[in-house]
Amino acid sequence: MPLAAWSQAVVPPAAFGTATAAAVWGAALSYIAPRSLQPLTIPQMTIWGLNGLAALDPDLNATLQDGQIRLYGPNQLIMALAAPPAGDAQGWGHAAAQIAAAAFNASPALQQAGTQGVISSFFDELFNHFDPYSRYEPPIQAAQDQLMITGLAGSGLTFAAQGPQVIISAVAADSPAENAGLVPGTQVLKWNNQPAYPGDVARMNAAMPGIYGSSVSLDLLIPPDPTPQTVTLVRALIPPQSVFAEPSLAPGTVTFKITEFNKGTSDQFSSALAAAMQGGAPAGLVLDLRGNRGGVLRQAVLVADTLMPSGPIAEAAGRDPDADRNFVAEGSDLMDGVKIIVLVDGQTASAAEILSAALSDNRRAVVVGSETLGKGLVQTVTTLPDGGELFITWSRVLAPLGWPLQTLGVMPQVCTSLGDLALESQLAALAQGKNLMGPVLAQSRAMRPGANVENILAVRDHCPADIGGGLDMTAAAFLLKNNTAYQAALLP
């Protein structure tokens, strides 16, 4: 073919993945139908999803008429299919895929989007009729998110130079290194049969992540044994660090920042707490949940269980009986009743709100900051045939005192978003044993599911959601030092 002719050749579009779309949509419809908070029919969900064709190409329109699924183009009927039985999720998924294939063949816009684009657009339009948290994540994004939750494969070790030696400087919680009993301060003589030199620390740390199931060997000097010991660690998935020690706000107290709730958060929290208590129980604990958007609900429950001797943590209820859960503290309060301050802000959400509400409602902590986001809906997750993931809201969460987290959020016992003067007034009153936030806290805790949105917003306006700042620390430090103020700030 001449060069000129080659440059003008049109590359035919790839064929639409009808089988893939049918499998994905059929599985999704089957999963959603019994679990969504609102009862929805499979035909209605399918037509909503097929509106995604029009989102990609406005000349297309899919409707359900006279027992047929009909696809229209500009001034013409492109395709008509007999509608499957109303309860046949797989049949509707297959029919939707056939309609999409016909639309794909007729529309350059759909061909440009490709099969994955059409599948995603189906879910985008479907979930426009749901809550903000139900969603579909395509395969690549789902894989990336799973990696963020489960973590990279590694040993859990971090090395550092100490004079002429290389030592273990940190051991990740719930890692192969921790499970092998390794501790910070241990001298490293060799790694993978190579001598460990201080100038080689950066390369050693970079070599610790690796393929899941692969191994790394270390020659260690573990006192009091003067003989080097060889330890082999098999790399495993290590959840990202989500619990961090921060500078204390008052002598004898500890502060932990929890950035998210992933599969390792409760283990990391327990390890951090155990380390902080080696010299005896701290005089107080500050949990900084500002900016924490939530994550794995069970992890927040486990952290609450660590800090509560007993009592309800949260209740979740939905249409599917499997969504109904009552979470109750069954462990023991490892802090033995010492003061706990929880810092929140307008970006504190979901599992972080559940932890805050549990500690507050059970009089185990004083919450400081502003109104939180107000995400009290729980999603169930399934993997679809294409490797993508489906998140479906299937339950609502109630705090221990019965109020809904959704929209309402957590009203703090000490509000910092009203400014310096308002905070000064609150702290002065608390020092005298009176909480100026008492009336609005009572209103907030008296709210029940189904409350009018205007009433909810009116309550929230008493402590508007804001980004956390220095006033949070000021209030926390005051409460840690003043027992009268702390006791007054606890819920009645």
Secondary structure, 3 states (H helix, E strand, C coil): CCHHHHHCCCCCCCCCCHHHHHHHHHHHHHHHCCCCCCCCCHHHHHHHHHHHHHHHCCCCEEEEECCEEEEEECCEEEEEEECCCCCCHHHHHHHHHHHHHHHHHHCHHHHHHHHHHHHHHHHHHHHCCCCCCCEEECHHHHHHHHHHHHCEEECCEEEEEECCEEEEEEECCCCHHHHCCCCCCCEEEEECCEECCHHHHHHHHHHCCCCCCCEEEEEEECCCCCCCEEEEEECEEECCCCEEEECCCCCCEEEEEECCECCCHHHHHHHHHHHHCCCCCCCEEEEECCCCCCECHHHHHHHHHHHCCCEEEEEEECCCHHHCEEEEECCCCCCCCCEEEEEECCCCCCHHHHHHHHHHHCCCCEEEECCCCCCCEEEEEEECCCCCEEEEEEEEEECCCCCECCCCCCCCCEECCCCHHHHHHHHHHHHCCCCCCHHHHHHHHHCCCCCCHHHHHHHHCCCCCCCCCHHHHHHHHHHHHCHHHHHHHCCC
